[in-house]
Amino acid sequence: MGSSAPVPWGMRRMRPLRNGPLSPWRYAGIDRGTQTGRWVGEDGKARPVELGKHGTSVNTYPSTQVGKDGKVDTDTGQDAEQD
């Protein structure tokens, strides 16, 4: 089988994103003890980096309507909470 699949056309158009100065930080992997990402700074030392607070959201879809068969329609309504 000497043939191979063609490269998707979008892959030929991809270029590195350069929207600002290069960061002095480089990803160094996961710390086994804390299970957090480790980053190497300009000084060459690996350390965890605080990336700021990020929110989490929880979506629930409560039943709000009754279908023609008299049963609750399970895919209607939406309720969301976010910190």
PDB file of N, CA, C and O in Angstrom:
ATOM      1  N   MET A   1       0.839  -1.176   0.000  1.00  0.00           N
ATOM      2  CA  MET A   1       0.000   0.000   0.000  1.00  0.00           C
ATOM      3  C   MET A   1       0.885   1.241   0.000  1.00  0.00           C
ATOM      4  O   MET A   1       1.296   1.714   1.059  1.00  0.00           O
ATOM      5  N   GLY A   2       1.167   1.747  -1.145  1.00  0.00           N
ATOM      6  CA  GLY A   2       2.073   2.869  -1.273  1.00  0.00           C
ATOM      7  C   GLY A   2       1.418   4.230  -1.191  1.00  0.00           C
ATOM      8  O   GLY A   2       2.122   5.239  -1.175  1.00  0.00           O
ATOM      9  N   SER A   3       0.098   4.300  -1.137  1.00  0.00           N
ATOM     10  CA  SER A   3      -0.545   5.612  -1.125  1.00  0.00           C
ATOM     11  C   SER A   3      -0.800   6.074   0.308  1.00  0.00           C
ATOM     12  O   SER A   3      -0.940   5.265   1.226  1.00  0.00           O
ATOM     13  N   SER A   4      -0.856   7.386   0.474  1.00  0.00           N
ATOM     14  CA  SER A   4      -1.179   7.955   1.781  1.00  0.00           C
ATOM     15  C   SER A   4      -2.265   9.011   1.605  1.00  0.00           C
ATOM     16  O   SER A   4      -2.476   9.520   0.504  1.00  0.00           O
ATOM     17  N   ALA A   5      -2.933   9.325   2.674  1.00  0.00           N
ATOM     18  CA  ALA A   5      -4.011  10.312   2.622  1.00  0.00           C
ATOM     19  C   ALA A   5      -3.426  11.703   2.390  1.00  0.00           C
ATOM     20  O   ALA A   5      -2.356  12.016   2.911  1.00  0.00           O
ATOM     21  N   PRO A   6      -4.115  12.541   1.615  1.00  0.00           N
ATOM     22  CA  PRO A   6      -3.615  13.900   1.388  1.00  0.00           C
ATOM     23  C   PRO A   6      -3.710  14.734   2.671  1.00  0.00           C
ATOM     24  O   PRO A   6      -4.566  14.499   3.524  1.00  0.00           O
ATOM     25  N   VAL A   7      -2.818  15.701   2.780  1.00  0.00           N
ATOM     26  CA  VAL A   7      -2.831  16.614   3.923  1.00  0.00           C
ATOM     27  C   VAL A   7      -4.055  17.514   3.797  1.00  0.00           C
ATOM     28  O   VAL A   7      -4.297  18.052   2.717  1.00  0.00           O
ATOM     29  N   PRO A   8      -4.844  17.698   4.874  1.00  0.00           N
ATOM     30  CA  PRO A   8      -6.003  18.594   4.802  1.00  0.00           C
ATOM     31  C   PRO A   8      -5.572  19.997   4.365  1.00  0.00           C
ATOM     32  O   PRO A   8      -4.511  20.478   4.764  1.00  0.00           O
ATOM     33  N   TRP A   9      -6.395  20.644   3.550  1.00  0.00           N
ATOM     34  CA  TRP A   9      -6.015  21.934   2.980  1.00  0.00           C
ATOM     35  C   TRP A   9      -5.748  22.974   4.058  1.00  0.00           C
ATOM     36  O   TRP A   9      -4.890  23.834   3.861  1.00  0.00           O
ATOM     37  N   GLY A  10      -6.445  22.932   5.189  1.00  0.00           N
ATOM     38  CA  GLY A  10      -6.250  23.918   6.250  1.00  0.00           C
ATOM     39  C   GLY A  10      -4.880  23.828   6.901  1.00  0.00           C
ATOM     40  O   GLY A  10      -4.361  24.835   7.383  1.00  0.00           O
ATOM     41  N   MET A  11      -4.287  22.645   6.925  1.00  0.00           N
ATOM     42  CA  MET A  11      -2.973  22.471   7.544  1.00  0.00           C
ATOM     43  C   MET A  11      -1.887  23.218   6.772  1.00  0.00           C
ATOM     44  O   MET A  11      -0.899  23.660   7.358  1.00  0.00           O
ATOM     45  N   ARG A  12      -2.067  23.357   5.473  1.00  0.00           N
ATOM     46  CA  ARG A  12      -1.071  24.077   4.676  1.00  0.00           C
ATOM     47  C   ARG A  12      -1.097  25.570   4.972  1.00  0.00           C
ATOM     48  O   ARG A  12      -0.115  26.269   4.722  1.00  0.00           O
ATOM     49  N   ARG A  13      -2.207  26.061   5.501  1.00  0.00           N
ATOM     50  CA  ARG A  13      -2.353  27.491   5.751  1.00  0.00           C
ATOM     51  C   ARG A  13      -1.954  27.905   7.161  1.00  0.00           C
ATOM     52  O   ARG A  13      -1.846  29.101   7.432  1.00  0.00           O
ATOM     53  N   MET A  14      -1.731  26.961   8.062  1.00  0.00           N
ATOM     54  CA  MET A  14      -1.461  27.288   9.460  1.00  0.00           C
ATOM     55  C   MET A  14      -0.075  27.909   9.633  1.00  0.00           C
ATOM     56  O   MET A  14       0.901  27.480   9.017  1.00  0.00           O
ATOM     57  N   ARG A  15      -0.019  28.920  10.481  1.00  0.00           N
ATOM     58  CA  ARG A  15       1.229  29.589  10.836  1.00  0.00           C
ATOM     59  C   ARG A  15       1.232  29.797  12.349  1.00  0.00           C
ATOM     60  O   ARG A  15       0.162  29.825  12.957  1.00  0.00           O
ATOM     61  N   PRO A  16       2.398  29.944  12.972  1.00  0.00           N
ATOM     62  CA  PRO A  16       2.441  30.226  14.412  1.00  0.00           C
ATOM     63  C   PRO A  16       1.748  31.548  14.730  1.00  0.00           C
ATOM     64  O   PRO A  16       1.854  32.511  13.971  1.00  0.00           O
ATOM     65  N   LEU A  17       1.044  31.588  15.848  1.00  0.00           N
ATOM     66  CA  LEU A  17       0.358  32.800  16.284  1.00  0.00           C
ATOM     67  C   LEU A  17       1.369  33.739  16.922  1.00  0.00           C
ATOM     68  O   LEU A  17       2.030  33.369  17.892  1.00  0.00           O
ATOM     69  N   ARG A  18       1.491  34.906  16.408  1.00  0.00           N
ATOM     70  CA  ARG A  18       2.411  35.906  16.947  1.00  0.00           C
ATOM     71  C   ARG A  18       1.626  37.189  17.198  1.00  0.00           C
ATOM     72  O   ARG A  18       1.591  38.079  16.350  1.00  0.00           O
ATOM     73  N   ASN A  19       1.001  37.277  18.358  1.00  0.00           N
ATOM     74  CA  ASN A  19       0.195  38.456  18.655  1.00  0.00           C
ATOM     75  C   ASN A  19       0.793  39.287  19.780  1.00  0.00           C
ATOM     76  O   ASN A  19       0.091  40.110  20.369  1.00  0.00           O
ATOM     77  N   GLY A  20       2.050  39.098  20.090  1.00  0.00           N
ATOM     78  CA  GLY A  20       2.704  39.863  21.143  1.00  0.00           C
ATOM     79  C   GLY A  20       4.125  39.378  21.328  1.00  0.00           C
ATOM     80  O   GLY A  20       4.599  38.510  20.595  1.00  0.00           O
ATOM     81  N   PRO A  21       4.798  39.941  22.308  1.00  0.00           N
ATOM     82  CA  PRO A  21       6.180  39.506  22.544  1.00  0.00           C
ATOM     83  C   PRO A  21       6.224  38.073  23.068  1.00  0.00           C
ATOM     84  O   PRO A  21       5.274  37.608  23.698  1.00  0.00           O
ATOM     85  N   LEU A  22       7.316  37.387  22.810  1.00  0.00           N
ATOM     86  CA  LEU A  22       7.479  36.027  23.303  1.00  0.00           C
ATOM     87  C   LEU A  22       7.573  36.035  24.824  1.00  0.00           C
ATOM     88  O   LEU A  22       8.177  36.932  25.413  1.00  0.00           O
ATOM     89  N   SER A  23       6.981  35.046  25.443  1.00  0.00           N
ATOM     90  CA  SER A  23       7.019  34.923  26.896  1.00  0.00           C
ATOM     91  C   SER A  23       8.355  34.327  27.331  1.00  0.00           C
ATOM     92  O   SER A  23       8.891  33.448  26.656  1.00  0.00           O
ATOM     93  N   PRO A  24       8.897  34.801  28.459  1.00  0.00           N
ATOM     94  CA  PRO A  24      10.125  34.190  28.970  1.00  0.00           C
ATOM     95  C   PRO A  24       9.868  32.836  29.628  1.00  0.00           C
ATOM     96  O   PRO A  24      10.816  32.120  29.952  1.00  0.00           O
ATOM     97  N   TRP A  25       8.604  32.477  29.828  1.00  0.00           N
ATOM     98  CA  TRP A  25       8.242  31.223  30.485  1.00  0.00           C
ATOM     99  C   TRP A  25       8.135  30.105  29.466  1.00  0.00           C
ATOM    100  O   TRP A  25       7.675  30.318  28.344  1.00  0.00           O
ATOM    101  N   ARG A  26       8.564  28.906  29.860  1.00  0.00           N
ATOM    102  CA  ARG A  26       8.449  27.720  29.019  1.00  0.00           C
ATOM    103  C   ARG A  26       7.857  26.600  29.845  1.00  0.00           C
ATOM    104  O   ARG A  26       8.221  26.421  31.007  1.00  0.00           O
ATOM    105  N   TYR A  27       6.945  25.844  29.254  1.00  0.00           N
ATOM    106  CA  TYR A  27       6.289  24.734  29.947  1.00  0.00           C
ATOM    107  C   TYR A  27       7.297  23.627  30.218  1.00  0.00           C
ATOM    108  O   TYR A  27       8.056  23.240  29.330  1.00  0.00           O
ATOM    109  N   ALA A  28       7.303  23.115  31.461  1.00  0.00           N
ATOM    110  CA  ALA A  28       8.264  22.084  31.846  1.00  0.00           C
ATOM    111  C   ALA A  28       7.608  20.762  32.208  1.00  0.00           C
ATOM    112  O   ALA A  28       8.309  19.806  32.540  1.00  0.00           O
ATOM    113  N   GLY A  29       6.284  20.679  32.155  1.00  0.00           N
ATOM    114  CA  GLY A  29       5.603  19.424  32.457  1.00  0.00           C
ATOM    115  C   GLY A  29       4.785  19.495  33.735  1.00  0.00           C
ATOM    116  O   GLY A  29       4.571  20.568  34.298  1.00  0.00           O
ATOM    117  N   ILE A  30       4.336  18.338  34.179  1.00  0.00           N
ATOM    118  CA  ILE A  30       3.486  18.219  35.365  1.00  0.00           C
ATOM    119  C   ILE A  30       4.326  17.817  36.570  1.00  0.00           C
ATOM    120  O   ILE A  30       5.154  16.910  36.483  1.00  0.00           O
ATOM    121  N   ASP A  31       4.111  18.491  37.690  1.00  0.00           N
ATOM    122  CA  ASP A  31       4.747  18.107  38.950  1.00  0.00           C
ATOM    123  C   ASP A  31       4.013  16.889  39.490  1.00  0.00           C
ATOM    124  O   ASP A  31       2.803  16.949  39.705  1.00  0.00           O
ATOM    125  N   ARG A  32       4.714  15.797  39.710  1.00  0.00           N
ATOM    126  CA  ARG A  32       4.066  14.553  40.150  1.00  0.00           C
ATOM    127  C   ARG A  32       3.416  14.678  41.518  1.00  0.00           C
ATOM    128  O   ARG A  32       2.371  14.075  41.762  1.00  0.00           O
ATOM    129  N   GLY A  33       4.012  15.444  42.404  1.00  0.00           N
ATOM    130  CA  GLY A  33       3.482  15.567  43.758  1.00  0.00           C
ATOM    131  C   GLY A  33       2.223  16.400  43.850  1.00  0.00           C
ATOM    132  O   GLY A  33       1.294  16.047  44.577  1.00  0.00           O
ATOM    133  N   THR A  34       2.182  17.503  43.121  1.00  0.00           N
ATOM    134  CA  THR A  34       1.037  18.413  43.220  1.00  0.00           C
ATOM    135  C   THR A  34       0.064  18.294  42.057  1.00  0.00           C
ATOM    136  O   THR A  34      -1.041  18.832  42.111  1.00  0.00           O
ATOM    137  N   GLN A  35       0.472  17.590  41.004  1.00  0.00           N
ATOM    138  CA  GLN A  35      -0.357  17.451  39.799  1.00  0.00           C
ATOM    139  C   GLN A  35      -0.693  18.810  39.192  1.00  0.00           C
ATOM    140  O   GLN A  35      -1.789  19.002  38.665  1.00  0.00           O
ATOM    141  N   THR A  36       0.249  19.752  39.265  1.00  0.00           N
ATOM    142  CA  THR A  36       0.072  21.065  38.657  1.00  0.00           C
ATOM    143  C   THR A  36       1.148  21.268  37.597  1.00  0.00           C
ATOM    144  O   THR A  36       2.194  20.621  37.619  1.00  0.00           O
ATOM    145  N   GLY A  37       0.872  22.172  36.679  1.00  0.00           N
ATOM    146  CA  GLY A  37       1.840  22.466  35.638  1.00  0.00           C
ATOM    147  C   GLY A  37       3.052  23.184  36.201  1.00  0.00           C
ATOM    148  O   GLY A  37       2.922  24.016  37.099  1.00  0.00           O
ATOM    149  N   ARG A  38       4.226  22.869  35.682  1.00  0.00           N
ATOM    150  CA  ARG A  38       5.469  23.526  36.090  1.00  0.00           C
ATOM    151  C   ARG A  38       5.994  24.314  34.898  1.00  0.00           C
ATOM    152  O   ARG A  38       5.921  23.868  33.753  1.00  0.00           O
ATOM    153  N   TRP A  39       6.518  25.481  35.191  1.00  0.00           N
ATOM    154  CA  TRP A  39       7.019  26.366  34.155  1.00  0.00           C
ATOM    155  C   TRP A  39       8.430  26.802  34.513  1.00  0.00           C
ATOM    156  O   TRP A  39       8.744  26.985  35.689  1.00  0.00           O
ATOM    157  N   VAL A  40       9.277  26.969  33.516  1.00  0.00           N
ATOM    158  CA  VAL A  40      10.647  27.423  33.718  1.00  0.00           C
ATOM    159  C   VAL A  40      10.714  28.893  33.345  1.00  0.00           C
ATOM    160  O   VAL A  40      10.325  29.280  32.243  1.00  0.00           O
ATOM    161  N   GLY A  41      11.213  29.715  34.273  1.00  0.00           N
ATOM    162  CA  GLY A  41      11.335  31.149  34.041  1.00  0.00           C
ATOM    163  C   GLY A  41      12.681  31.516  33.442  1.00  0.00           C
ATOM    164  O   GLY A  41      13.477  30.649  33.082  1.00  0.00           O
ATOM    165  N   GLU A  42      12.922  32.817  33.341  1.00  0.00           N
ATOM    166  CA  GLU A  42      14.182  33.304  32.769  1.00  0.00           C
ATOM    167  C   GLU A  42      15.395  32.844  33.571  1.00  0.00           C
ATOM    168  O   GLU A  42      16.491  32.697  33.029  1.00  0.00           O
ATOM    169  N   ASP A  43      15.187  32.618  34.879  1.00  0.00           N
ATOM    170  CA  ASP A  43      16.301  32.198  35.732  1.00  0.00           C
ATOM    171  C   ASP A  43      16.600  30.705  35.626  1.00  0.00           C
ATOM    172  O   ASP A  43      17.550  30.226  36.245  1.00  0.00           O
ATOM    173  N   GLY A  44      15.800  29.954  34.846  1.00  0.00           N
ATOM    174  CA  GLY A  44      16.029  28.532  34.656  1.00  0.00           C
ATOM    175  C   GLY A  44      15.432  27.639  35.724  1.00  0.00           C
ATOM    176  O   GLY A  44      15.596  26.421  35.669  1.00  0.00           O
ATOM    177  N   LYS A  45      14.737  28.225  36.704  1.00  0.00           N
ATOM    178  CA  LYS A  45      14.131  27.435  37.779  1.00  0.00           C
ATOM    179  C   LYS A  45      12.692  27.070  37.416  1.00  0.00           C
ATOM    180  O   LYS A  45      11.933  27.901  36.917  1.00  0.00           O
ATOM    181  N   ALA A  46      12.333  25.813  37.677  1.00  0.00           N
ATOM    182  CA  ALA A  46      10.962  25.355  37.424  1.00  0.00           C
ATOM    183  C   ALA A  46      10.104  25.688  38.631  1.00  0.00           C
ATOM    184  O   ALA A  46      10.521  25.481  39.770  1.00  0.00           O
ATOM    185  N   ARG A  47       8.919  26.197  38.387  1.00  0.00           N
ATOM    186  CA  ARG A  47       8.005  26.543  39.474  1.00  0.00           C
ATOM    187  C   ARG A  47       6.573  26.538  38.960  1.00  0.00           C
ATOM    188  O   ARG A  47       6.337  26.627  37.756  1.00  0.00           O
ATOM    189  N   PRO A  48       5.605  26.433  39.895  1.00  0.00           N
ATOM    190  CA  PRO A  48       4.210  26.561  39.467  1.00  0.00           C
ATOM    191  C   PRO A  48       3.922  28.028  39.154  1.00  0.00           C
ATOM    192  O   PRO A  48       4.559  28.922  39.711  1.00  0.00           O
ATOM    193  N   VAL A  49       2.985  28.267  38.281  1.00  0.00           N
ATOM    194  CA  VAL A  49       2.615  29.629  37.925  1.00  0.00           C
ATOM    195  C   VAL A  49       1.139  29.822  38.213  1.00  0.00           C
ATOM    196  O   VAL A  49       0.314  29.005  37.805  1.00  0.00           O
ATOM    197  N   GLU A  50       0.800  30.894  38.912  1.00  0.00           N
ATOM    198  CA  GLU A  50      -0.598  31.234  39.173  1.00  0.00           C
ATOM    199  C   GLU A  50      -1.133  31.926  37.930  1.00  0.00           C
ATOM    200  O   GLU A  50      -0.637  32.980  37.531  1.00  0.00           O
ATOM    201  N   LEU A  51      -2.133  31.333  37.332  1.00  0.00           N
ATOM    202  CA  LEU A  51      -2.689  31.883  36.098  1.00  0.00           C
ATOM    203  C   LEU A  51      -3.936  32.713  36.339  1.00  0.00           C
ATOM    204  O   LEU A  51      -4.651  33.047  35.395  1.00  0.00           O
ATOM    205  N   GLY A  52      -4.204  33.047  37.591  1.00  0.00           N
ATOM    206  CA  GLY A  52      -5.370  33.855  37.903  1.00  0.00           C
ATOM    207  C   GLY A  52      -6.587  32.990  38.138  1.00  0.00           C
ATOM    208  O   GLY A  52      -6.606  31.806  37.804  1.00  0.00           O
ATOM    209  N   LYS A  53      -7.599  33.603  38.719  1.00  0.00           N
ATOM    210  CA  LYS A  53      -8.820  32.867  39.007  1.00  0.00           C
ATOM    211  C   LYS A  53      -9.599  32.655  37.720  1.00  0.00           C
ATOM    212  O   LYS A  53      -9.715  33.553  36.886  1.00  0.00           O
ATOM    213  N   HIS A  54     -10.115  31.478  37.583  1.00  0.00           N
ATOM    214  CA  HIS A  54     -10.990  31.216  36.451  1.00  0.00           C
ATOM    215  C   HIS A  54     -12.281  30.644  36.995  1.00  0.00           C
ATOM    216  O   HIS A  54     -12.284  29.936  38.002  1.00  0.00           O
ATOM    217  N   GLY A  55     -13.356  30.949  36.337  1.00  0.00           N
ATOM    218  CA  GLY A  55     -14.661  30.498  36.797  1.00  0.00           C
ATOM    219  C   GLY A  55     -14.982  29.092  36.332  1.00  0.00           C
ATOM    220  O   GLY A  55     -14.409  28.580  35.371  1.00  0.00           O
ATOM    221  N   THR A  56     -15.894  28.500  37.030  1.00  0.00           N
ATOM    222  CA  THR A  56     -16.434  27.218  36.611  1.00  0.00           C
ATOM    223  C   THR A  56     -17.929  27.402  36.473  1.00  0.00           C
ATOM    224  O   THR A  56     -18.524  28.229  37.165  1.00  0.00           O
ATOM    225  N   SER A  57     -18.515  26.669  35.620  1.00  0.00           N
ATOM    226  CA  SER A  57     -19.953  26.796  35.464  1.00  0.00           C
ATOM    227  C   SER A  57     -20.601  25.429  35.559  1.00  0.00           C
ATOM    228  O   SER A  57     -20.013  24.415  35.184  1.00  0.00           O
ATOM    229  N   VAL A  58     -21.808  25.422  36.060  1.00  0.00           N
ATOM    230  CA  VAL A  58     -22.588  24.198  36.186  1.00  0.00           C
ATOM    231  C   VAL A  58     -23.913  24.451  35.496  1.00  0.00           C
ATOM    232  O   VAL A  58     -24.650  25.366  35.867  1.00  0.00           O
ATOM    233  N   ASN A  59     -24.211  23.659  34.515  1.00  0.00           N
ATOM    234  CA  ASN A  59     -25.477  23.808  33.806  1.00  0.00           C
ATOM    235  C   ASN A  59     -26.408  22.670  34.173  1.00  0.00           C
ATOM    236  O   ASN A  59     -26.012  21.505  34.233  1.00  0.00           O
ATOM    237  N   THR A  60     -27.629  23.031  34.411  1.00  0.00           N
ATOM    238  CA  THR A  60     -28.663  22.024  34.617  1.00  0.00           C
ATOM    239  C   THR A  60     -29.791  22.339  33.654  1.00  0.00           C
ATOM    240  O   THR A  60     -30.019  23.498  33.308  1.00  0.00           O
ATOM    241  N   TYR A  61     -30.465  21.351  33.242  1.00  0.00           N
ATOM    242  CA  TYR A  61     -31.567  21.528  32.314  1.00  0.00           C
ATOM    243  C   TYR A  61     -32.838  21.004  32.966  1.00  0.00           C
ATOM    244  O   TYR A  61     -33.206  19.846  32.768  1.00  0.00           O
ATOM    245  N   PRO A  62     -33.511  21.850  33.742  1.00  0.00           N
ATOM    246  CA  PRO A  62     -34.716  21.380  34.421  1.00  0.00           C
ATOM    247  C   PRO A  62     -35.861  21.129  33.438  1.00  0.00           C
ATOM    248  O   PRO A  62     -35.971  21.791  32.406  1.00  0.00           O
ATOM    249  N   SER A  63     -36.683  20.189  33.771  1.00  0.00           N
ATOM    250  CA  SER A  63     -37.861  19.906  32.949  1.00  0.00           C
ATOM    251  C   SER A  63     -38.882  21.005  33.176  1.00  0.00           C
ATOM    252  O   SER A  63     -39.276  21.263  34.313  1.00  0.00           O
ATOM    253  N   THR A  64     -39.309  21.650  32.113  1.00  0.00           N
ATOM    254  CA  THR A  64     -40.244  22.768  32.266  1.00  0.00           C
ATOM    255  C   THR A  64     -41.528  22.598  31.473  1.00  0.00           C
ATOM    256  O   THR A  64     -42.471  23.365  31.668  1.00  0.00           O
ATOM    257  N   GLN A  65     -41.589  21.631  30.599  1.00  0.00           N
ATOM    258  CA  GLN A  65     -42.789  21.465  29.793  1.00  0.00           C
ATOM    259  C   GLN A  65     -43.245  20.017  29.813  1.00  0.00           C
ATOM    260  O   GLN A  65     -42.467  19.097  30.067  1.00  0.00           O
ATOM    261  N   VAL A  66     -44.510  19.848  29.541  1.00  0.00           N
ATOM    262  CA  VAL A  66     -45.095  18.513  29.454  1.00  0.00           C
ATOM    263  C   VAL A  66     -45.425  18.263  27.992  1.00  0.00           C
ATOM    264  O   VAL A  66     -46.049  19.095  27.334  1.00  0.00           O
ATOM    265  N   GLY A  67     -45.001  17.112  27.492  1.00  0.00           N
ATOM    266  CA  GLY A  67     -45.262  16.760  26.108  1.00  0.00           C
ATOM    267  C   GLY A  67     -46.703  16.322  25.892  1.00  0.00           C
ATOM    268  O   GLY A  67     -47.485  16.257  26.841  1.00  0.00           O
ATOM    269  N   LYS A  68     -47.056  16.023  24.646  1.00  0.00           N
ATOM    270  CA  LYS A  68     -48.412  15.608  24.295  1.00  0.00           C
ATOM    271  C   LYS A  68     -48.811  14.302  24.964  1.00  0.00           C
ATOM    272  O   LYS A  68     -49.996  14.033  25.159  1.00  0.00           O
ATOM    273  N   ASP A  69     -47.822  13.495  25.312  1.00  0.00           N
ATOM    274  CA  ASP A  69     -48.124  12.221  25.950  1.00  0.00           C
ATOM    275  C   ASP A  69     -48.313  12.353  27.461  1.00  0.00           C
ATOM    276  O   ASP A  69     -48.548  11.358  28.146  1.00  0.00           O
ATOM    277  N   GLY A  70     -48.210  13.584  27.984  1.00  0.00           N
ATOM    278  CA  GLY A  70     -48.400  13.806  29.413  1.00  0.00           C
ATOM    279  C   GLY A  70     -47.139  13.646  30.233  1.00  0.00           C
ATOM    280  O   GLY A  70     -47.151  13.873  31.443  1.00  0.00           O
ATOM    281  N   LYS A  71     -46.053  13.260  29.592  1.00  0.00           N
ATOM    282  CA  LYS A  71     -44.786  13.100  30.305  1.00  0.00           C
ATOM    283  C   LYS A  71     -43.977  14.396  30.226  1.00  0.00           C
ATOM    284  O   LYS A  71     -44.141  15.196  29.305  1.00  0.00           O
ATOM    285  N   VAL A  72     -43.107  14.580  31.209  1.00  0.00           N
ATOM    286  CA  VAL A  72     -42.272  15.775  31.237  1.00  0.00           C
ATOM    287  C   VAL A  72     -41.255  15.712  30.105  1.00  0.00           C
ATOM    288  O   VAL A  72     -40.596  14.692  29.906  1.00  0.00           O
ATOM    289  N   ASP A  73     -41.134  16.813  29.367  1.00  0.00           N
ATOM    290  CA  ASP A  73     -40.177  16.921  28.275  1.00  0.00           C
ATOM    291  C   ASP A  73     -38.814  17.243  28.883  1.00  0.00           C
ATOM    292  O   ASP A  73     -38.629  18.322  29.445  1.00  0.00           O
ATOM    293  N   THR A  74     -37.864  16.322  28.775  1.00  0.00           N
ATOM    294  CA  THR A  74     -36.596  16.460  29.489  1.00  0.00           C
ATOM    295  C   THR A  74     -35.584  17.392  28.837  1.00  0.00           C
ATOM    296  O   THR A  74     -34.577  17.723  29.464  1.00  0.00           O
ATOM    297  N   ASP A  75     -35.813  17.825  27.611  1.00  0.00           N
ATOM    298  CA  ASP A  75     -34.796  18.666  26.974  1.00  0.00           C
ATOM    299  C   ASP A  75     -35.207  20.129  26.850  1.00  0.00           C
ATOM    300  O   ASP A  75     -34.729  20.822  25.951  1.00  0.00           O
ATOM    301  N   THR A  76     -36.065  20.607  27.712  1.00  0.00           N
ATOM    302  CA  THR A  76     -36.464  22.004  27.651  1.00  0.00           C
ATOM    303  C   THR A  76     -36.009  22.729  28.902  1.00  0.00           C
ATOM    304  O   THR A  76     -35.872  22.130  29.968  1.00  0.00           O
ATOM    305  N   GLY A  77     -35.779  24.012  28.762  1.00  0.00           N
ATOM    306  CA  GLY A  77     -35.364  24.839  29.888  1.00  0.00           C
ATOM    307  C   GLY A  77     -33.870  24.781  30.089  1.00  0.00           C
ATOM    308  O   GLY A  77     -33.201  23.841  29.658  1.00  0.00           O
ATOM    309  N   GLN A  78     -33.359  25.792  30.747  1.00  0.00           N
ATOM    310  CA  GLN A  78     -31.933  25.816  31.044  1.00  0.00           C
ATOM    311  C   GLN A  78     -31.709  26.669  32.270  1.00  0.00           C
ATOM    312  O   GLN A  78     -32.341  27.711  32.442  1.00  0.00           O
ATOM    313  N   ASP A  79     -30.802  26.219  33.124  1.00  0.00           N
ATOM    314  CA  ASP A  79     -30.434  26.948  34.319  1.00  0.00           C
ATOM    315  C   ASP A  79     -28.917  26.875  34.413  1.00  0.00           C
ATOM    316  O   ASP A  79     -28.343  25.797  34.261  1.00  0.00           O
ATOM    317  N   ALA A  80     -28.270  27.988  34.656  1.00  0.00           N
ATOM    318  CA  ALA A  80     -26.810  27.969  34.730  1.00  0.00           C
ATOM    319  C   ALA A  80     -26.333  28.727  35.954  1.00  0.00           C
ATOM    320  O   ALA A  80     -26.902  29.756  36.321  1.00  0.00           O
ATOM    321  N   GLU A  81     -25.289  28.216  36.582  1.00  0.00           N
ATOM    322  CA  GLU A  81     -24.638  28.886  37.699  1.00  0.00           C
ATOM    323  C   GLU A  81     -23.177  29.048  37.339  1.00  0.00           C
ATOM    324  O   GLU A  81     -22.579  28.161  36.729  1.00  0.00           O
ATOM    325  N   GLN A  82     -22.603  30.173  37.714  1.00  0.00           N
ATOM    326  CA  GLN A  82     -21.189  30.394  37.430  1.00  0.00           C
ATOM    327  C   GLN A  82     -20.563  31.148  38.580  1.00  0.00           C
ATOM    328  O   GLN A  82     -21.173  32.071  39.119  1.00  0.00           O
ATOM    329  N   ASP A  83     -19.312  30.758  38.980  1.00  0.00           N
ATOM    330  CA  ASP A  83     -18.641  31.525  40.020  1.00  0.00           C
ATOM    331  C   ASP A  83     -17.790  32.585  39.390  1.00  0.00           C
ATOM    332  O   ASP A  83     -17.133  33.350  40.097  1.00  0.00           O
TER     333      ASP A  83
END
